[in-house]
Amino acid sequence: MNSPVLILGCVTRIAVAVARSLNRRGIPVEVATFSAQEINPRSRAIRRFFRLPNPDDSARDFILSLTELIHRQRYDLIIPGNDVAFTALVENHAEISESVKIASPPPHVIERVLDKSLTIEAAQRCNVPSPLTRVVSNAAQIRDAAEELGFPFVLKPARKMRTEDFKVLTIHDASQIQQHFPANQAFASPLLAQEYCPGVGVGVEVLIHNVECVTAFQHQREKEFPYGGGVSVVARAQQPDPTLLEKSISLLRELEWDGIAMVEFRVDEQGNASLMEVNGRFWGTVSLPIACEFDFPYHQWQLLHGQSPVPSSAATFNKKWRWTAGYLRRMYGLVLAAATTPRARRQLRSEIENMSLDFGENVHDSLWSSSDPLPAILEFFDALKDILVSAGRSLFRTLFQSRHRVETKVRQARTVKSTS
């Protein structure tokens, strides 16, 4: 009988996809999180769900609880399920790896992906195109970077951390610098200012073992949340572009990477690609390659257990993918933006007219399964609840402001009348 696997960190569309993949092969899967925002997805593929102490509150309580859980449940493998878990495993790698395998390279290699400056340096050494980048440590340096990079440009944390104010921030003009950074503050952790690269997001997913590519896949983002740029909510499978695949493998070898990774590029209309980042754990669209018979979680498990993966004869690249809860949140954001922005109104109109294309027969839902429906249902209603709460608060503010304006006008009228 196979030993159980622990997924640490519960992004539902990632954890459930990985759990289903392994569970189909008779590998028990359990999930643990230390985030109050991450809930039990109630999947039949997940045997147990645990909540651990948050390492930001007490690093010692976290590691003691995790190691006790590892010994009690007798896991033989831990899979990081998000960046928060990824960094926590790196920080405690020596202690955890004494009793369980971790599905990631050693810390000194992971550091080259967590620190995006190191990733860019590696890309430059192996001639992988990357955007012009400047490290900024305070607001004044952002203004200096704007003069060099021009508008728009992109800000992102220089390092993947457990807590981040934002993942990506596009700055379109000087007023937005003032809006987001009104004081000449120093940053607790440096940011990267990068030239803006137009085009579409393309992810090249690779499983590397002993410097050789075992499995490769590619997807293109068609829609993102938030609608101005973010994570995938609609994506399409693609045959890996030979040039992008070659660049991805070259970069991962330069990083001395072993295991799964997604190398993300921005590709413009002329086919020019620019590196965005390397994701060293399972990505949000992982259920797309699995649906196309490129089973990254199981292939990784096989390699870590001394087995050789066999490619599926049914593998295909003809599927489209949708994250329904993210799609709903994106549409709500677009509706709000359309109230004030002509560009958003045009985009909203176009998306409503073409919405049927995102719900067609060949579109794979990130979570829905007739034999395991609860994860999709719970996530959809959680998104709907958040939208209704947000809409209710917005309506309340509007009504309150309207009432305040009316009362102000009444008081002004009475004042005028009493003095006339």
C-alpha positions, 0 to 999 in steps of 0.5 A: 500500500502506498504511503500518504502524501501531504499537500501543505497549503490549500489553494482549492483549484491546485490542491484538489487537482493534485489530490485527484491525480494521486488518489486515482492511483491509490495514493492517499492524500491529506491537506494541511494549511495555516491560513485562516482564508483557506478552507477545507474543499471537502473533496473525496480525493482528500482523506483528511484536512488539518489546520496548523499554527501560522509560522508568522505567529510562531515559527516554533509552534508551526514546525513542532505541529508539522513534524508531529503531524508528519510522524503521526500520519506517516507521510513519505512526501510533502508537496507545497501547494502555494508560495506561502507553504513553499517559503515555509518549507524552505525556511524549515527544510533541514528539520522537515527533510529528516523525516519526509521527502519534500517535492522541491529542490534543496533550499539554495536552488529554490532561493534562485526562484524565490529571489526574482533578481537571481532568476533574472541574472540566471536568465541573462547568463543563458540568453533568455530575454527578460525585461529591463529591471531595476531594484527599488528600495524606496519611493524616490527610486520608483520615480527614478526608475520611471524616468528610465523605464517610461510609462507604463512600467510594472512593480512587483516584490523582488522576492516571493514572501509569505505576506505581500501587499501586491503581486503585480502593480502596473503604473501608468503615469506619475499620479499613480506613483503618488497615489500608491506611494504618497510618502518617500517611504523605505520598503521593508523588502525591495521591489522590482521595477520592470519595463512593461512587456505587451502581449499575452501570458504563456506558461511553459510547464516542465518536469525536469529530472537529472537535467533532462525534460521528462514532461512538457506542456504549454498554455496561453492565458486568455483571461485573467483576474483581475481583468487588467492582469493577474492569474488565469481564469481562462486558458488554452492548451498549446503544443509547446513552442520549440523556442520557448521550451528550449529557453525554459529548459536552458534557464532551469538547467542554469538554475540547477532545477530538478522537479516541476516548474512553470516558466512564464513568458509574455509574448507579443504579436510578433512572437517576441518573448520576455521572461516574467518569472519561474514558478517552482511549485504547482501552478493554478492551471495544473488541472489543464495539463492533467485533463490533457493527459499530461499528469504532472503530479503523478509523474513527479510522484513516480520520479520521487519513488524511483519509477519511470513515468510513461507518456499517455497515448491519449495526450492532447493539446485541444482543450480550453480551461476555465476557473469558474469562481475566478471568472465570476470575480473577474466579471464583477470587477469588470462591471465595477470598472465599466461604471467609470471607464469607457475602455472597461465598458467596451471590454465588458460588452465584448465579453458578454457577447462572447461568453458562450465560448468560455462555457462550451463543451470542450472547456474544462472546468478547473474543479467540477467533477460529477463524482466529486462536486463539492469543491466546485460548488463550495468555491462558487458560492464562496465567490458569490457570497464575497461579491454580494457582500461587496455589492451590499457595502457599495450600495450602502455607501452610495445610499449613505452618501446620497442621504448625506448630500440631501441633508447637507442641501436641506441644511444649506437651504434652511440657513439661506432662508433664516438669513434672508 
